[in-house]
Amino acid sequence: MKTSRPLALFALMALSFAEGFAPQQNVARKQTVSVQASNDESSVATGDFVKGLAFSALLGFSMLMNPLPAAADGQTTKFKLPPIDVNDKSRCSFSSSSIGQANAARDKLYDLRQCSLPNSKAPGFDLSGVIMTGTDVSGSNFKEAYFSKAYLHESNFDGADFTNAIVDRASFKGSSLKGTIFTNAVLTGTSFEDANVENTDFSEAYIGDFDIRFLCKNPTLKGENPVTGMDTRLSAGCKN
């Protein structure tokens, strides 16, 4: 509510800017009809451009003052996945992306659905864009790993360690995360919808204000982490 007054002031300034720089058309009277028509068209086009520029600046200012919450890619209601390639015998293994994690770019789909990989060691791995459904990675070491835009539904992450990991715009929908550690992890735009987070440690994790509201409503957000001894609800920063 505090941004309405400066936003209105900015709008007035933007429109004044547009009107002040709009070309004047009364000087065209001394010219021929054809030249006058050409100038009029140029004036309108230029005026529209300046006003469009002012509107774009106003829109950008509005978004800056009222940013939208980040959304997890896995929260899409209609997310159709391709069939599992059962013929790929090397599919169920952790491999770090060599392309970069910014857009979860890979040369092929990183599919770990229905894989059994408990107690795996993948510290510092770039696992961005990975797809897990019915996957068991309980007790695994994911310290300082990247999970940007990961689809992590209905899988077993019990006791896994995500200390200092980057888990942004991911979704743990329906997964079990009992006793999992997210100490100092980045969890922006990440969903824990219908996930079991009992005994999970979120100490010093970066969670957006919008995301924390939903996490604090999770009925399983309780208990104490068996490794760190941290109270789960307190570690997430929930007020009550």
N, C-alpha and C positions, 0 to 999 in steps of 0.2 A: 504493500500500500504506500510505502514511502517513495516509490519511484514515479508515481503518477504526475506530480508537479514538475520535476525536472524533465520528464518525458514530454509533457505538453509544451514546456518552454523550448525544448529542442525542436519540436515540430514546427512551432512558430518561426524559429530562426531558420529552419530549413526552407520553409515556404517563402520567407522573406528573401532568402538567398536566391531562390529560383526566380522570383518576380524581379529582383534587382538586376539580374544578369540576362533576363529575357530581352532579345533584340527589339528595338523600337521600329515600328512599321510606318510612321508618318513621314519619314524622309523619302519614301519611295514615290511620292506624288509627282516629282519632277522627272521621273523616268518614263519610258515607254510602257505600254500595257504589258507587252511580253516580259520585259525586264522586271516590272512590278510583280507580275505573277510569280516569276522565278524567285524573287526576293521573299515574297510572302511565304512560299513553300519552305524556303530555307529557314525563315524565322520560326515557323511553326515547328519544323523538325528540330531546330536547335533548342527552342523553348521546351519541347517535350523531352529532349535528352537531358537538359539541366534539371527539370522537375523530376524525371525518373531517377537521376543521380541523387537528388535530395531525398527522394522517397527511399532509395536503397540505403542511404546513410541513416535515415530514421529507423528503418527496419533492423539494420545491424545494431544500432544503439539499443533498440527495444529488446533484442535477443541477448545482448550483453548484460542489460540490467535485469532481465528475467530469464535466465538460462533454463532450458528444458533438461529434465533428468536423463541420465544415460540409460539406455535400454539394453537388456541382455539379448543377444542374437537368438539364443535358445528359447526365448519366451514366445516366439511366433506360434500362434495357435495352429496354423496349418503348415507344418514343416515336413515335407515329404522326403524321405531318405531313399537312396538307391538300394537294391538288393545286396546282401553281403556276398563278397567274392570268396566262396568256399574253396576255390581252386588255388588261391594264393596262400601257399604254405608258410610264407615268411611274414604274413600279415600281422600276426600277434607278437609284435616286438616294439620296443621303444626306439625311435630314431629322431634325432634332433634335426629340425629344418635347417637347410643351408641357405635358404632364400631370404629369410627374415620374418619376424613375427608381426610387423605393423598391420598387415592385412590378412594374416593367417595364410600367406601364399605358399603353395606347394605344387610340385609337378604332377601330383595325383592325390586323390582322396585319402586322407589319413584315417583309416577305419579300424578301430579296435573293439568293435561291437562283439559281445559274447566271448571275449578273450579272458583267460585266467592268468593274471600276472601279479599274484600277491607277493609282497615283500620285494618289489622291484627297486632298482636303484637308477634314478634318472635326475640327479641333482644338476641344475643349470641347463637342462635340456629345453629346447624350444619345441613345445608340443602344441603350439597354436593351431586352432582349427581342427583338433582331434575330435573324433566322434566316438563316444562310448555309450553303449546301452547294454545292460546285462553284463557289464564288465567287472571283474574282480581285481582291484589294485590295492586291497587292504594292506596296511603296514608298509606301504611304499615310501621311498624317499624322493620327494619332489621339491626339495629345498632350492630356492632361487630359480625355479623352472618357470617357463612362460606358458600360460594357458589362455591366451587371448582368443576370444570368439570360439571357445570350446563348447561342444554339445555333450554334456556329462549326465545323461538321464538314467535313472533307475539302475545305478551301479553301486558297487561296494567300495567306499573310501575309508572304512573304519580304521582308525589308528594311523592314517597317512600323515606325512609331515610336509606342509606347504610353507614352512618358514621362509620369509623374504621372497616368496613367489609372486609373480604377476598373473592374477587370475581375473582379468577385466573382461566385461561383456560376455561372460560365460553363464551356463545354466546347469545347476545341480538338481534339477527338478526330479523329485521322487527318489533321490539317492540316499544312501546311508552314510553319514559322516560322524558316527559315534567315536568320540575320542580323538578326532582329527585336530591337527594343530595348524592354525593360520597366523601364527605370530608374525607381526610386522609385514603381512602380505597386503598387496593391493587388490581390493575386491570391488572396484567401481563398476556399476552396471551389472553386477553378478546376482543371479537369482537363486534363492534357496527354497523355492516354492515346493511344499510337500516333502521336503528333505528332513531326515532325522539328524539333528545337530546336537543331540544330547552329549554332554561331557566334552564338547568342542571348545577349543581355546582360540579366541579372537583377539588376544592381547595386542595392542598397538597396531592392529590392522586398519588400513585406510578403507572406510566404507562410507559412501555418500549418504547425505541426509535422507534422500528419497529412499535409498535401499535399506537403511537401518530401520525405517518405520515398518517395513514388511518383515524383516528378520526378527524384530522384537515381538511381533505377533505370532511367531512360530511357537506352538505349544510344546515342542520338544527342546526349546532353548532353556536348558536347566542342567543341573549336575555340576560335576567337577572333573577337570581333565586328569586322568590317572598318571600322566607323565609330568606335567608342569604344576599340577595342584591348583590351577586357577579356576575360580568360579565362572562357569560358562556365561551366565547372564550378565555378570559384572564385566567380564572381559569384552563383551560386545558393546558395552556402553549404554545398555538399556536402563532407563531411570527407575522403572519399577517392574 
